[in-house]
Amino acid sequence: MINRARLKELHKKEEERFLSRTPKSADRFAAASEVMPGGVPMSWMAKWPGKYPLFVATAKGAHFTDVDGNEYIDLCLGDTGSMTGHSPAATVAAIKAQLERGMTAMLPTDDAVVVSSELAKRFGLPLWQFTVSATDANRHAIRYSRLITGKSKIIVIDRCYHGSVDETFATLDSAGKTVMREGNIGAPVPLDETTRVVEFNDLAGMEAALKQGDIAAILMEPAMTNVGIVMPEDGYLVAVGELAKKYGAVWIIDETHTISVGPGGMTKDLGLKPDMLTIGKAIGGGIPTGTFGMTHEIASEIAKRTSREVIDTGGIGGTLAGNALSLAAMRATLTEVLTESNFKKMIALGNRWCDGVDAAINEFNLPWYCNRLGARGEYLFQGKAAVTGKEAAAAGDFELEQYIHLRLLNDGFLLTPFHNMALMSPDTTEADVDAHTKAFREMCKELVG
Ligand SMILES: Cc1ncc(COP(=O)(O)O)c(C=O)c1O
């Protein structure tokens, strides 16, 4: 369908266009390469399309400007870290006020109570703890699950992502065995010692994995969001919860990305009853944070097995976890930015964006499919929705993706570098979305020649 020689030619043209538009980013990158491996502060920032990443001068709302003065509509939004829009006014005001009152004292502040109550209202779990990242929230939830069940392994879904958590970088090989995923760096032990992998939407596989009696927890997103979007089939999530209960495993839902469907994520929308829930990124409005919620039963099982004397040594912690600044940011973000009315607006925009993508896919007869998850949309290079992570991964096309991302970047749109995802913030406008629709159509038209 896509002529690869033509794709290469088009890509080359975009590479040249990128270089000519971004000379100052090129200079910054040369200097950065002297002091940081790959010229970036975190290794995966090297994944952006183009010869080097853009250097950002300012970001506000749904837009940012690079050091060359080029303006962009940001559909990546820090891969959900800035789903609130960049520097939302209410969060900034709360942060500024807290800056004058102390940023971290390793003691609770009033904001911690307000934030925990708000999270309880949204997700239905009564008790909350705070971390510095969603990764840490997942790590802690896993550790507590092992503690209270006395079991060693966790179940994850094939092609999941839950942050840089050792146990989760496993996949299924062609014989259905749990093995390490490609690119996994410095794993402490073989992954089949800590993890059992099952396919998404596969209840029989889930029960077979649980039946072996060694599973402490199931950690999963309610819809997969890190291999494209994969939606749960009707009844699947409720049935997973029932299986977890039947076999005595802790059911942990990770809502870090799926909060795109509304203030209480898919847990609220579908009336799910997990034992624990993790989330990070957007709830801090851009300030690093993470949190995990739990039932009274889980908290009381943990309390039975922990003692004050050694509480600072047991694999749960983070000196700056629950710091005053992040809690002030979360309070403002949850109560004033990620509100019901803003979600309504963001979800309408998400649908508008997907309508635009669908229209071009249909017009040019492309074998692609656009998935919708509230304020989030994403297209996959196959003609129908994927049912498992494996299927979604097989529909990837790195060469094509690199071209599309670079072309749209040159046209003034930033997509997330990991896949073809766009996210709407409360500051995104219909005009932003329609501009993308126009650029996306032009790109498709040129691509099919
Ligand atoms: C579902 C999910 N959970 C957790 C994380 C980890 O977030 P962080 O890298 O902020 O710790 C991610 C990151 O992409 C994620 O997608």
The ligand as an ORCA input file, in Angstrom:
! r2SCAN-3c Opt
* xyz 0 1
  C       0.406      3.270     32.268
  C       1.665      3.867     32.816
  N       1.972      3.687     34.107
  C       3.077      4.209     34.644
  C       3.949      4.944     33.884
  C       5.199      5.496     34.520
  O       5.172      6.854     34.630
  P       6.500      7.605     35.071
  O       7.491      7.370     33.968
  O       6.073      9.014     35.176
  O       6.952      7.024     36.340
  C       3.691      5.149     32.538
  C       4.604      5.944     31.702
  O       4.440      6.102     30.524
  C       2.513      4.600     31.989
  O       2.220      4.746     30.699
*
